[in-house]
Amino acid sequence: MSVSRHYSRFDRLIIEAQRALGTSVGRTLAERDNPGADEADVEMDGSARRHAAGLMRINHTGEVCAQALYVGQAVVARDEATRSQLLAAAQEETDHLAWCADRLRELDSRPSLFNPLWYAGSYAIGLAAGLRGDGWNLGFVVETERQVEAHLAEHLQTLPAEDLRSRAILATMKIDEARHADHAEAAGARTLPPPIPKVMALASAIMKAVAYRI
């Protein structure tokens, strides 16, 4: 007979702190194979390599933010189906996080030094969104994923043509992000009022500008 464990508030705080550290500064493991593994890792000149690393650092940071956002939303989700959907999306984002980290190592680079800060801010936004109710919760998922899908399309345009490994990773991520948005819409996502998507886009632009370099 299995016994479900009931966690105290302190237990939950420790679990969330461990999750935050593992996501923002730790090394995550993917459940799915890296889609870039079968592509040739060709030599690139210094400028192209630095540009590819900057873009993959942005995408790594974006996945840190997505993890934090969805986990924060799941903590306060009222409906079990919504919570399960958020955690399932977060698990796929873990794959993305690991793939981007692998590619950064191959490019002799590293993740953003500000990842703990990005995680904390996104987690707070996730909590705030979740407290508004599950319809708004899912609305944030849709808007987040649509914006991520758009910047992935931009990165696929600007990556060095010879960087096939990064391209394969981003193409798979783009498909996953679109599916997350579609599922959230089908589950009853509410459309966010006009100021919120613009604020989210501005915050994303700041993150991308910083993460590209640091």
C-alpha positions as CSV (number, residue, x, y, z in Angstrom):
1,M,0.0,0.0,0.0
2,S,1.5,3.3,-1.1
3,V,1.4,6.2,1.3
4,S,1.3,9.8,0.0
5,R,3.5,12.2,1.8
6,H,2.3,15.5,3.1
7,Y,4.9,18.2,2.9
8,S,5.1,21.0,5.4
9,R,5.5,24.6,4.3
10,F,9.2,24.4,5.2
11,D,9.5,21.2,3.1
12,R,7.9,22.9,0.1
13,L,10.2,25.9,0.5
14,I,13.3,23.6,0.4
15,I,11.9,21.8,-2.6
16,E,11.3,25.0,-4.5
17,A,14.8,26.4,-3.5
18,Q,16.4,23.2,-4.8
19,R,14.4,23.4,-8.0
20,A,15.4,27.1,-8.5
21,L,19.1,26.3,-8.0
22,G,19.0,23.3,-10.2
23,T,17.3,25.2,-13.0
24,S,19.3,28.4,-12.8
25,V,22.8,27.3,-12.0
26,G,22.8,23.4,-12.0
27,R,23.1,20.9,-14.8
28,T,19.7,19.5,-16.0
29,L,19.2,16.2,-17.8
30,A,16.9,15.8,-20.8
31,E,14.4,13.0,-21.2
32,R,14.5,13.2,-25.0
33,D,17.5,12.9,-27.2
34,N,19.2,16.1,-28.3
35,P,17.9,16.9,-31.8
36,G,21.2,18.4,-32.8
37,A,23.3,15.3,-31.9
38,D,23.2,13.8,-35.4
39,E,24.3,17.0,-37.1
40,A,27.9,17.7,-37.9
41,D,29.6,20.2,-35.5
42,V,31.4,22.2,-38.1
43,E,34.1,24.7,-37.4
44,M,33.0,28.4,-37.4
45,D,35.1,31.5,-37.3
46,G,35.4,33.4,-34.0
47,S,32.7,36.0,-34.9
48,A,30.1,33.3,-36.0
49,R,30.9,31.2,-33.0
50,R,30.4,34.0,-30.5
51,H,27.1,35.0,-32.3
52,A,25.8,31.5,-32.1
53,A,26.7,31.2,-28.4
54,G,25.0,34.5,-27.7
55,L,21.8,33.3,-29.3
56,M,21.9,30.0,-27.5
57,R,22.6,31.7,-24.2
58,I,19.4,33.8,-24.8
59,N,17.5,30.6,-25.5
60,H,18.9,28.9,-22.4
61,T,17.9,31.9,-20.3
62,G,14.4,31.8,-21.9
63,E,14.0,28.2,-20.8
64,V,15.1,29.1,-17.3
65,C,12.4,31.8,-17.3
66,A,9.8,29.4,-18.7
67,Q,10.6,26.8,-16.0
68,A,10.2,29.4,-13.3
69,L,7.0,30.8,-14.8
70,Y,5.2,27.5,-15.2
71,V,6.3,26.1,-11.8
72,G,5.1,29.4,-10.1
73,Q,1.8,29.1,-11.9
74,A,1.4,25.4,-11.0
75,V,2.0,26.1,-7.3
76,V,-1.2,28.2,-7.1
77,A,-3.3,26.6,-9.9
78,R,-6.8,25.8,-8.7
79,D,-7.6,23.0,-11.1
80,E,-5.6,19.8,-11.1
81,A,-5.8,19.5,-14.9
82,T,-4.3,23.0,-15.3
83,R,-1.6,22.1,-12.8
84,S,-0.8,18.9,-14.7
85,Q,-0.7,20.8,-18.0
86,L,1.7,23.4,-16.6
87,L,4.0,20.8,-15.1
88,A,4.0,18.8,-18.3
89,A,5.0,21.9,-20.3
90,A,7.7,22.6,-17.7
91,Q,9.2,19.1,-18.2
92,E,9.5,19.7,-21.9
93,E,11.2,23.0,-21.1
94,T,13.7,21.0,-19.0
95,D,14.6,19.2,-22.2
96,H,15.1,22.5,-24.0
97,L,17.2,23.8,-21.1
98,A,19.5,20.8,-21.3
99,W,19.9,20.9,-25.0
100,C,20.8,24.6,-25.0
101,A,23.3,24.0,-22.2
102,D,24.9,21.2,-24.2
103,R,25.2,23.4,-27.2
104,L,26.7,26.2,-25.1
105,R,29.4,23.8,-23.9
106,E,30.1,22.7,-27.4
107,L,30.5,26.4,-28.4
108,D,33.0,26.9,-25.5
109,S,30.6,29.2,-23.8
110,R,28.4,29.4,-20.7
111,P,24.9,30.3,-19.5
112,S,23.9,33.8,-18.4
113,L,25.4,34.9,-15.1
114,F,22.0,36.5,-14.3
115,N,20.0,33.3,-14.5
116,P,19.1,33.2,-10.8
117,L,17.7,36.7,-11.1
118,W,15.7,35.8,-14.2
119,Y,14.4,32.7,-12.4
120,A,13.2,34.7,-9.4
121,G,11.5,37.4,-11.5
122,S,9.7,34.8,-13.7
123,Y,8.6,32.7,-10.7
124,A,7.1,35.8,-9.1
125,I,5.2,36.6,-12.3
126,G,4.0,33.0,-12.4
127,L,2.6,33.2,-8.9
128,A,0.9,36.5,-9.7
129,A,-0.6,35.1,-12.9
130,G,-1.8,31.9,-11.1
131,L,-3.5,33.9,-8.4
132,R,-5.7,35.5,-11.0
133,G,-7.3,32.2,-11.8
134,D,-6.7,29.3,-14.2
135,G,-8.0,31.1,-17.3
136,W,-5.5,33.9,-16.9
137,N,-2.9,31.3,-16.0
138,L,-3.3,29.6,-19.3
139,G,-3.5,33.0,-21.1
140,F,0.1,33.7,-19.8
141,V,1.2,30.4,-21.2
142,V,-0.3,31.2,-24.6
143,E,1.3,34.7,-24.8
144,T,4.7,33.4,-23.4
145,E,4.8,30.6,-26.0
146,R,3.8,32.8,-28.9
147,Q,6.5,35.3,-28.0
148,V,9.1,32.6,-27.6
149,E,8.0,31.0,-30.9
150,A,8.5,34.4,-32.6
151,H,12.0,34.9,-31.3
152,L,13.0,31.3,-32.1
153,A,11.9,32.0,-35.7
154,E,14.1,35.1,-35.6
155,H,17.1,33.2,-34.3
156,L,16.7,30.5,-37.0
157,Q,17.0,33.4,-39.5
158,T,20.1,34.9,-37.9
159,L,22.1,31.8,-36.8
160,P,25.2,31.2,-38.9
161,A,24.1,29.0,-41.8
162,E,26.7,26.3,-41.0
163,D,25.5,25.9,-37.4
164,L,23.3,22.9,-38.1
165,R,23.3,21.7,-34.5
166,S,21.9,24.8,-33.0
167,R,19.3,25.0,-35.9
168,A,18.1,21.5,-35.2
169,I,17.7,22.3,-31.5
170,L,15.8,25.5,-32.1
171,A,13.5,24.0,-34.7
172,T,12.4,21.3,-32.3
173,M,11.9,23.8,-29.5
174,K,9.8,26.0,-31.8
175,I,7.5,23.0,-32.6
176,D,7.1,22.3,-28.8
177,E,6.4,25.9,-27.9
178,A,3.6,26.1,-30.6
179,R,2.1,22.9,-29.2
180,H,2.1,24.3,-25.6
181,A,0.3,27.4,-26.8
182,D,-2.3,25.4,-28.7
183,H,-3.0,23.1,-25.8
184,A,-3.4,26.1,-23.4
185,E,-5.8,27.8,-25.8
186,A,-7.8,24.5,-26.1
187,A,-8.0,24.3,-22.3
188,G,-9.7,27.7,-22.0
189,A,-7.0,30.3,-21.9
190,R,-8.2,33.9,-21.6
191,T,-6.8,36.6,-23.9
192,L,-4.6,39.0,-21.9
193,P,-5.5,42.7,-22.0
194,P,-3.4,44.8,-24.3
195,P,-0.9,46.3,-21.8
196,I,0.3,42.9,-20.6
197,P,1.7,41.4,-23.8
198,K,3.6,44.7,-24.5
199,V,5.1,44.6,-21.0
200,M,6.1,41.0,-21.4
201,A,7.7,41.8,-24.8
202,L,9.6,44.7,-23.2
203,A,10.9,42.4,-20.4
204,S,11.9,39.8,-22.9
205,A,13.8,42.4,-25.0
206,I,15.7,43.4,-21.9
207,M,16.5,39.8,-21.0
208,K,17.7,39.1,-24.6
209,A,19.9,42.1,-24.7
210,V,21.6,41.2,-21.4
211,A,21.8,37.4,-21.9
212,Y,23.3,37.7,-25.4
213,R,26.5,39.2,-23.7
214,I,26.5,38.2,-20.1
